[in-house]
Amino acid sequence: MLALMVIGSTPGARAQGNLLREAISSFVGINGYWFTSSSAVQALGTPKFGGDSHFYVRPAHRNGLLITGGLEIAGASDHWLPFTTGNSFSLTGPSFEVSGERGRVGRVVPFVSAGYFVGEVHSEQQFFDTVAVVPSMAVGAELKVHRYVTLTASYRVSGQIGGVDTDGFSLSLKLF
């Protein structure tokens, strides 16, 4: 905790502090993902443990909006721990996000993010792996319930990956 306070105390190091918080949040937070298409349910099953990490540049502030972009990694799998086997899908690629001003406790902040991703589906149920470049967009809202606790709900729409439609709802609880 002391390291987070030291990293966040200097203006030039705030971006590093946010990156560190995002990395810690990937392991400390929990995310659920529910597919809304029958092709994904047949190939992957539902619900899944999910994750959505953003490694974005410092946002530009324009008329009460935050605009940022960078690398996004999203996906869902059978297991909470990374690097495990099972049914899964992932999206990795450049994206941007437009949202309301963040940081206030108790305020609902809407957001939209979109980009082009390398999408991968691994189905042990139907015995296939496939990779495709697909567009994807997520629309949702975020609620900061405490300084270090955030609830997020979103719906993601993506292009089909090997005939599997991975659209679905995501709910997450992030710490830090």
C-alpha positions as CSV (number, residue, x, y, z in Angstrom):
1,M,0.0,0.0,0.0
2,L,2.9,2.3,0.8
3,A,4.3,1.7,-2.6
4,L,1.0,2.8,-4.3
5,M,1.0,6.0,-2.2
6,V,4.6,6.8,-3.2
7,I,4.0,6.0,-6.9
8,G,0.9,8.1,-6.9
9,S,2.4,11.1,-5.1
10,T,4.4,12.6,-8.0
11,P,2.7,13.9,-11.1
12,G,5.1,12.2,-13.5
13,A,4.6,8.8,-11.9
14,R,0.8,8.8,-11.8
15,A,0.6,6.9,-15.1
16,Q,2.9,4.3,-13.6
17,G,0.7,4.1,-10.5
18,N,-2.4,3.7,-12.7
19,L,-0.7,0.9,-14.6
20,L,0.3,-0.8,-11.4
21,R,-3.3,-0.5,-10.0
22,E,-4.7,-2.0,-13.3
23,A,-2.3,-4.9,-13.0
24,I,-3.2,-5.6,-9.4
25,S,-6.9,-5.2,-10.2
26,S,-6.6,-8.0,-12.8
27,F,-5.7,-10.4,-10.0
28,V,-7.7,-8.9,-7.1
29,G,-10.9,-8.1,-8.9
30,I,-13.5,-10.5,-10.2
31,N,-15.5,-10.4,-13.3
32,G,-18.4,-12.5,-14.7
33,Y,-19.3,-12.8,-18.3
34,W,-22.6,-14.2,-19.7
35,F,-22.8,-14.9,-23.5
36,T,-26.1,-13.9,-25.2
37,S,-25.8,-16.1,-28.3
38,S,-26.5,-19.8,-28.7
39,S,-23.3,-20.3,-30.8
40,A,-21.1,-19.1,-27.9
41,V,-23.1,-21.1,-25.3
42,Q,-22.7,-24.3,-27.4
43,A,-19.0,-23.8,-28.0
44,L,-17.9,-22.3,-24.7
45,G,-20.7,-22.6,-22.2
46,T,-21.9,-19.9,-19.8
47,P,-21.3,-18.1,-17.4
48,K,-17.6,-17.5,-17.4
49,F,-14.9,-15.8,-15.4
50,G,-14.0,-12.6,-17.3
51,G,-11.5,-9.9,-17.5
52,D,-11.0,-6.6,-19.2
53,S,-7.8,-4.7,-18.8
54,H,-7.0,-1.3,-20.4
55,F,-3.5,0.0,-20.8
56,Y,-4.4,3.5,-22.0
57,V,-2.5,6.8,-22.3
58,R,-3.5,9.7,-20.0
59,P,-7.0,10.8,-21.0
60,A,-7.7,14.1,-22.7
61,H,-10.4,16.2,-21.0
62,R,-12.9,17.6,-23.4
63,N,-16.2,19.2,-22.3
64,G,-16.7,16.9,-19.3
65,L,-15.6,13.8,-21.2
66,L,-12.5,11.7,-21.0
67,I,-11.0,10.4,-24.3
68,T,-8.2,7.9,-24.2
69,G,-6.8,4.9,-26.0
70,G,-4.2,2.2,-26.0
71,L,-4.1,-1.6,-25.6
72,E,-7.1,-3.5,-24.4
73,I,-7.2,-7.1,-23.3
74,A,-10.6,-8.7,-22.7
75,G,-11.9,-12.2,-22.5
76,A,-13.6,-14.9,-20.6
77,S,-12.7,-18.5,-19.6
78,D,-13.7,-21.4,-17.4
79,H,-11.1,-20.6,-14.7
80,W,-10.4,-17.5,-12.7
81,L,-6.6,-17.9,-12.7
82,P,-4.7,-16.9,-15.9
83,F,-2.8,-19.4,-18.0
84,T,-5.1,-22.3,-17.3
85,T,-6.9,-24.6,-19.9
86,G,-10.5,-24.8,-20.6
87,N,-13.0,-23.1,-22.9
88,S,-12.1,-19.5,-23.4
89,F,-12.2,-16.5,-25.7
90,S,-10.0,-13.4,-25.8
91,L,-9.7,-10.1,-27.5
92,T,-6.3,-8.3,-27.7
93,G,-5.7,-5.1,-29.6
94,P,-5.8,-1.3,-29.9
95,S,-8.9,0.5,-28.7
96,F,-10.2,3.9,-27.5
97,E,-12.6,4.9,-24.7
98,V,-14.9,7.8,-24.2
99,S,-16.4,8.3,-20.7
100,G,-17.7,10.8,-18.3
101,E,-15.4,12.3,-15.6
102,R,-14.3,9.6,-13.1
103,G,-13.1,9.7,-9.6
104,R,-16.1,10.7,-7.5
105,V,-17.5,8.1,-5.1
106,G,-21.2,7.4,-5.6
107,R,-21.4,8.7,-9.2
108,V,-22.4,6.5,-12.1
109,V,-20.2,7.1,-15.1
110,P,-21.2,5.9,-18.6
111,F,-18.6,4.8,-21.1
112,V,-18.1,3.4,-24.6
113,S,-15.0,1.7,-25.9
114,A,-14.3,0.3,-29.3
115,G,-11.4,-1.1,-31.3
116,Y,-10.0,-3.8,-33.6
117,F,-8.8,-6.9,-31.9
118,V,-7.2,-10.2,-32.5
119,G,-9.9,-12.5,-31.3
120,E,-9.3,-16.1,-30.2
121,V,-11.8,-18.8,-29.3
122,H,-10.7,-22.1,-27.7
123,S,-13.5,-24.6,-27.4
124,E,-12.8,-27.9,-25.6
125,Q,-16.5,-28.8,-26.0
126,Q,-16.4,-28.7,-29.8
127,F,-12.6,-29.4,-30.2
128,F,-11.4,-26.3,-32.1
129,D,-9.2,-23.2,-31.8
130,T,-9.6,-20.3,-34.1
131,V,-8.2,-16.8,-34.5
132,A,-9.6,-13.8,-36.4
133,V,-9.3,-10.0,-36.5
134,V,-12.6,-8.5,-35.4
135,P,-14.1,-5.2,-34.4
136,S,-15.6,-5.0,-30.9
137,M,-17.4,-2.4,-28.9
138,A,-18.5,-2.2,-25.2
139,V,-21.1,0.1,-23.7
140,G,-21.5,0.3,-20.0
141,A,-21.4,2.2,-16.7
142,E,-19.1,2.3,-13.8
143,L,-19.9,3.1,-10.1
144,K,-17.2,3.9,-7.6
145,V,-18.6,2.7,-4.3
146,H,-15.4,3.4,-2.2
147,R,-12.0,5.0,-3.0
148,Y,-10.6,1.6,-4.0
149,V,-13.8,-0.4,-5.0
150,T,-15.5,0.0,-8.3
151,L,-18.5,-1.9,-9.8
152,T,-18.8,-2.0,-13.6
153,A,-21.5,-3.4,-15.9
154,S,-21.2,-3.5,-19.7
155,Y,-22.4,-5.2,-22.8
156,R,-19.9,-6.1,-25.5
157,V,-20.6,-6.6,-29.2
158,S,-18.0,-8.3,-31.4
159,G,-17.6,-9.7,-34.8
160,Q,-17.9,-13.5,-35.1
161,I,-14.7,-15.5,-34.4
162,G,-14.8,-18.7,-36.3
163,G,-18.6,-18.7,-36.4
164,V,-18.9,-18.0,-32.7
165,D,-20.7,-14.9,-31.6
166,T,-19.1,-13.8,-28.3
167,D,-21.5,-10.9,-27.5
168,G,-22.4,-10.8,-23.9
169,F,-22.9,-9.0,-20.5
170,S,-20.1,-8.4,-18.1
171,L,-20.2,-7.5,-14.4
172,S,-17.1,-6.8,-12.4
173,L,-15.9,-5.8,-9.0
174,K,-12.5,-4.1,-9.1
175,L,-10.3,-3.4,-6.1
176,F,-7.8,-0.5,-6.5
